[in-house]
Amino acid sequence: MNRFAIVLTVSALLAGCATLDYGPEPTTTRYTEPAQSGLIGLRPFPTPDDVCQVIGENSLTNPFLGDASLLVGCPKHERVAIAMRLREGGQIVAQAKHWTLISMPLR
């Protein structure tokens, strides 16, 4: 099994145990990988050195994906990054364990 398949398998297993019913307050003060919150991180957003990430589809995120938007996750303790995404037109749609999920309109 290649590395990508292993990551997807582990992410799917984690997603089965995760929920999106956490509150907006940070649950940690350190960075955690999206997978620890049941999310699939695809790439940094909006630039390669940003802390937010484009979030991929799984059973948790499927309801928040659409043709006119991009689902982005930011660590909850990164309040400035979250505020920047909101100023750019994003809307908070859910809270994972350590991450805030934001729907960003496609431009």
Buried (B, 14 or more C-beta within 10 A) or exposed (E): EEEEEEEBEEBEEBBEEBEBEBEEEBBEEEEBBBBBBBBBBBEBBEEEEBBBBBBBEBEBBEEBBEEEBBBBBBBBBBEEBBEBBBEEEBEBBBBBBBBBBBBBEEE
